[in-house]
Amino acid sequence: MKISREDVLRVAELSYLDLSEPELEVYRAQIDEILEYIGKLNELDTSNVEPMAQVLTGDQAADATLREDVVVPCTVAGDVLKHAPDPEPPYFRVPKVIER
Amino acid sequence: MTTGWTVESVRQAVLTKKASAREIAGEYYKRIAAQNPKLNAYLTLCEARAYEQADRVDAMAAQGKTLPPLAGVPVAIKDTISTRGVRTTCSSKILENYVPPYDATAVVKLEAAGAVILGKTNCDEFAMGSSNENSAFGCVQNPVAAGRVPGGSSGGSAAAVAADLAVAALGTDTGGSIRQPGSFCGISAMMGSYGRVSRYGLIAFASSLDRIGPLARNVSDTARILQAIAGRDPNDSTSTTAPVEDYSLTLTKPVKGMKIGIPKEYFGVGMDEAVREKITAGIEVLRNLGCELVDISMPHTDYAIATYYIIATAEASSNLARYDGVRYGPRAEADSLIGMYRKTRGAGFGPEVKRRIVLGTYVLSAGYYDAYYLKGQKVRALIADDFRRAFGRVDAIVTPTSPVPAFKMGERTNDPLQMYLADIYTVTGSLAGIPGISIPCGKIGGELPVGMQIFGPAFGEARVLQLAQAFASAGGATV
């Protein structure tokens, strides 16, 4: 078994995701099967391979195409707040933040 | 029955005043009203915006102004792409009532080119799926194969175009989500190179893979839509400054002498025999066009699915952290902030999205990062290298788009791994960042469409389109 019930609970905690009891077991079993399949990557020796962290390289790399960091007016704040679940312009209101 | 409208025929009709852009939009809304209740291809229509744009185009025609290249062309937009003032849901309950405050750059460019946006199309939730069955708002019907899925995740865009409820559509492709539904619905569907089209305003799933691209009923229309949306955008640092070729200059040029790689790994076990038969016949069409066929090997193909589902889920788990009930979407009430996050996300995301968040968080978590995520990035480099090497020998690579034709609804929903494995021929090009198109290559039993995929080297869109056009002109769709 690649992934345990405790692993799934821990990951759900990390990702702030409530899972029901049936979801927990179904996802555990399905993800276990997927991880088992993913294990086939270990057939490959990649000790001398550089990880591909960027698709674009050279003069097309993202850091080569950055624009000047200049302030431009933002005119959509009102629209953004209008669709928020609990706005109190110019803020978003959230439940009380307490120690976990 | 289709209306027979194409990008060019719409533009000509508006130019010569045979039909107004308003009349053509009206004709499409009538078709949508009649067919969409059954197909479920559109989630939201934006008539007011469409008619306003149509009137602008008609006014230009009335004043005798030069019409832009997509003047009056009715298009559909996948619901993962932001449209100002028009509800954009990603087919998720967590964005059920989300109305973006701005337009995606691709949408701005389409309208600047004269296109008329009809509405937003259904898809798998957050573009996660290969059948459109993961939509929170119901599956899309395949318009050319009753009872079967349209493919995914851009299933609504593909179905809308195939049923002629739009002349063309925008979809998004992360692991095959434009090409595979294009193949299942029997149309032309293309993803350009990574960086070719701005993703500003695309709601992110996996940022190192996501691309926006066109779906249309012929190659020429596909080229025209891609032409309109391609290019550098200062709002997206991953959009490149590489010059955009004029696809019309080479589209109809002969392909005699072009070297086509046929990778043996794309014709192995797991491929439907009827699909194999059609693709083999399609390759003969290319041979008869004077292309030189070269047997090649892409040795890391078999590792692509494992690699893809590590990288895509890892990036998704990070990108989807923003759905927290604070800034948009519904909020589940709870006493604490963390409790509110957990309940909102638990209630708002569907099963496939939750599964991918759990898997993606796991492969990134302490103790597993090296074994999974880093390993995946390394194998990704090997897969990209397979392509780099191949394009040292050949001009293009031809494969099937999918090992199977459109399958029956519900047939595969209980086994996510089996669903993932069917993405084998498309995820490779996604990981490598190269352009790819799926074009019709016959129908099994005269009914079920098969798609042929053409890959080109990075920024080789013109060549991919040229080969696709030559194949279509030589009768490739009816092999």
Boltz contact constraints between the chains, C-beta under 6 A:
constraints:
  - contact:
      token1: [A, 11]
      token2: [B, 358]
      max_distance: 6.0
  - contact:
      token1: [A, 11]
      token2: [B, 361]
      max_distance: 6.0
  - contact:
      token1: [A, 11]
      token2: [B, 362]
      max_distance: 6.0
  - contact:
      token1: [A, 14]
      token2: [B, 361]
      max_distance: 6.0
  - contact:
      token1: [A, 15]
      token2: [B, 357]
      max_distance: 6.0
  - contact:
      token1: [A, 15]
      token2: [B, 361]
      max_distance: 6.0
  - contact:
      token1: [A, 16]
      token2: [B, 341]
      max_distance: 6.0
  - contact:
      token1: [A, 16]
      token2: [B, 342]
      max_distance: 6.0
  - contact:
      token1: [A, 16]
      token2: [B, 345]
      max_distance: 6.0
  - contact:
      token1: [A, 17]
      token2: [B, 345]
      max_distance: 6.0
  - contact:
      token1: [A, 17]
      token2: [B, 346]
      max_distance: 6.0
  - contact:
      token1: [A, 17]
      token2: [B, 357]
      max_distance: 6.0
  - contact:
      token1: [A, 18]
      token2: [B, 342]
      max_distance: 6.0
  - contact:
      token1: [A, 18]
      token2: [B, 343]
      max_distance: 6.0
  - contact:
      token1: [A, 18]
      token2: [B, 346]
      max_distance: 6.0
  - contact:
      token1: [A, 27]
      token2: [B, 355]
      max_distance: 6.0
  - contact:
      token1: [A, 27]
      token2: [B, 358]
      max_distance: 6.0
  - contact:
      token1: [A, 30]
      token2: [B, 416]
      max_distance: 6.0
  - contact:
      token1: [A, 31]
      token2: [B, 359]
      max_distance: 6.0
  - contact:
      token1: [A, 33]
      token2: [B, 417]
      max_distance: 6.0
  - contact:
      token1: [A, 34]
      token2: [B, 417]
      max_distance: 6.0
  - contact:
      token1: [A, 37]
      token2: [B, 417]
      max_distance: 6.0
  - contact:
      token1: [A, 38]
      token2: [B, 306]
      max_distance: 6.0
  - contact:
      token1: [A, 40]
      token2: [B, 306]
      max_distance: 6.0
  - contact:
      token1: [A, 41]
      token2: [B, 303]
      max_distance: 6.0
  - contact:
      token1: [A, 41]
      token2: [B, 306]
      max_distance: 6.0
  - contact:
      token1: [A, 41]
      token2: [B, 375]
      max_distance: 6.0
  - contact:
      token1: [A, 41]
      token2: [B, 379]
      max_distance: 6.0
  - contact:
      token1: [A, 46]
      token2: [B, 378]
      max_distance: 6.0
  - contact:
      token1: [A, 49]
      token2: [B, 378]
      max_distance: 6.0
  - contact:
      token1: [A, 49]
      token2: [B, 381]
      max_distance: 6.0
  - contact:
      token1: [A, 51]
      token2: [B, 374]
      max_distance: 6.0
  - contact:
      token1: [A, 51]
      token2: [B, 377]
      max_distance: 6.0
  - contact:
      token1: [A, 51]
      token2: [B, 378]
      max_distance: 6.0
  - contact:
      token1: [A, 52]
      token2: [B, 377]
      max_distance: 6.0
  - contact:
      token1: [A, 52]
      token2: [B, 380]
      max_distance: 6.0
  - contact:
      token1: [A, 52]
      token2: [B, 381]
      max_distance: 6.0
  - contact:
      token1: [A, 52]
      token2: [B, 384]
      max_distance: 6.0
  - contact:
      token1: [A, 55]
      token2: [B, 194]
      max_distance: 6.0
  - contact:
      token1: [A, 55]
      token2: [B, 208]
      max_distance: 6.0
  - contact:
      token1: [A, 55]
      token2: [B, 433]
      max_distance: 6.0
  - contact:
      token1: [A, 56]
      token2: [B, 195]
      max_distance: 6.0
  - contact:
      token1: [A, 60]
      token2: [B, 240]
      max_distance: 6.0
  - contact:
      token1: [A, 62]
      token2: [B, 237]
      max_distance: 6.0
  - contact:
      token1: [A, 62]
      token2: [B, 238]
      max_distance: 6.0
  - contact:
      token1: [A, 65]
      token2: [B, 237]
      max_distance: 6.0
  - contact:
      token1: [A, 66]
      token2: [B, 237]
      max_distance: 6.0
  - contact:
      token1: [A, 67]
      token2: [B, 234]
      max_distance: 6.0
  - contact:
      token1: [A, 76]
      token2: [B, 101]
      max_distance: 6.0
  - contact:
      token1: [A, 79]
      token2: [B, 101]
      max_distance: 6.0
  - contact:
      token1: [A, 80]
      token2: [B, 101]
      max_distance: 6.0
  - contact:
      token1: [A, 83]
      token2: [B, 99]
      max_distance: 6.0
  - contact:
      token1: [A, 83]
      token2: [B, 328]
      max_distance: 6.0
  - contact:
      token1: [A, 84]
      token2: [B, 327]
      max_distance: 6.0
  - contact:
      token1: [A, 85]
      token2: [B, 331]
      max_distance: 6.0
  - contact:
      token1: [A, 92]
      token2: [B, 326]
      max_distance: 6.0
  - contact:
      token1: [A, 92]
      token2: [B, 327]
      max_distance: 6.0
  - contact:
      token1: [A, 94]
      token2: [B, 326]
      max_distance: 6.0
  - contact:
      token1: [A, 94]
      token2: [B, 337]
      max_distance: 6.0
  - contact:
      token1: [A, 95]
      token2: [B, 336]
      max_distance: 6.0
  - contact:
      token1: [A, 95]
      token2: [B, 337]
      max_distance: 6.0
  - contact:
      token1: [A, 95]
      token2: [B, 340]
      max_distance: 6.0
  - contact:
      token1: [A, 97]
      token2: [B, 337]
      max_distance: 6.0
  - contact:
      token1: [A, 98]
      token2: [B, 336]
      max_distance: 6.0
